[in-house]
Amino acid sequence: MKRQKIAIILGTRAELIKTFPVMLELDRQKIPYYFIHTGQHNLGDLCEKFGIKKPDVTLTEESKSSSKFNSKEFKAVMWNLSLLFKIKRELKDLKDLKYVLYHGDTMTTMTAAMASSKLFNPFKKYENVHLEAGLRSFNIFEPFPEEISRRIVGNFSQILFAPSVLSKWHLRKKRGKKIYVTGNTIVDAALHSLEIAKKEKVKLLSKGRFALITVHRHENLKSKKRLADIVDILSSLTIPSYFAMHDNTKFKLKEYGLYDKLMKNKNIKIMPPMDYPSFIYQLSKCSLIVCDGGSMQEESLIFGKPCIVLRMATERQEGLKTNFQFLSNFDVIKTKEKIKEYLSPGFKVKNYKNPYGEKGLSRKIVGVLK
């Protein structure tokens, strides 16, 4: 039997990015933890980059590409079912366990919450801890399946760390839960990663103004109409624009015959996804973000960068109250106008307070657990 008070279950690179500051804080305070990796993404290089230990156990073979399933839903479902029992067995071997901690709203998060819950472990004595709880778009298809996942995870968790006052309000009907507003760990992750990038002397993509682009949301990639609108929107970019393209995004653009159309804009340059510190360094220096992911909306607020959100709905509504985040709703004309506004010489970001907190919030999370 292994004696551990905390088990941390992660599967994706995004989960690790947002959880490593808590792991570093546990290390600083000499609090041991057992790191369970589901294998959804490859995490080894990031663990080394962030200075945290590699997983104590990896439950399935790590993905070698940026996407483990490439839209193969049946394969994803079967993987999750097998994972339920693997996680349960792993936790059974941990003695003195006090907390099982997981982050966000991925397949790993939902499976970890269920596998460690009373449903599968009726006599458990530990508490389930959900980092980044309470995000809601109030549309189960936007984003899909994350909106479903985060609702399920909240029901199976006893301790909920909400990243903002609004996300806590979304949890107001959760009875018998311990809810804390601690801010979003991405603040610590981004600022720490920026320091790593500076020490590594990462080179800028462009000396002048430039934009960063990412598109990977399931609901966007499944729709030829949406991807066509996105390509149309991106055609309006008039500065060097770097598209960090995932494998499944390229696959869908080519399948729909849109890849060549995208490349007609000579300002757009395709590149593979960068490691997080390098990407954060570029983001801290860019002039515009165009994305459909959630984390980049948060990073936009950390560094005060104008952001076009290629979605119909977002679970991170706080940024939309500023003057530099815009939810496109796939209105091509209005979105092009907003890009033009954000890139105009007279545009300035108005003063705002980051709703996701300030540096050092990972210490608060560990303090609550202690």
Secondary structure, DSSP 8 states (H G I E B T S, - for coil): -EE-SEEEEE-SHHHHHHHHHHHHHHHHTT---EEEE-SSS--HHHHHHHT----SEE-S---SSS-SSTT-HHHHHHHHHHHHHHHHHHHHTEET--EEEEETTSHHHHHHHHHTSTTT-TT--SEEEEES-----S-TTTTTTHHHHHHHHHHH-SEEEESSHHHHHHTTT-TT-EEEE---THHHHHHHHHHHHHHTT---S-SS--EEEE---HHHHT-HHHHHHHHHHHTT--S-EEEE--HHHHHHHHHTT-HHHHTTSTTEEEE----HHHHHHHHHH-SEEEES-SHHHHHHHHHT--EEE-SS--S-GGGGGSSSEEE-TT-HHHHHHHHHHHHSTT--------TT--TTHHHHHHHHH-
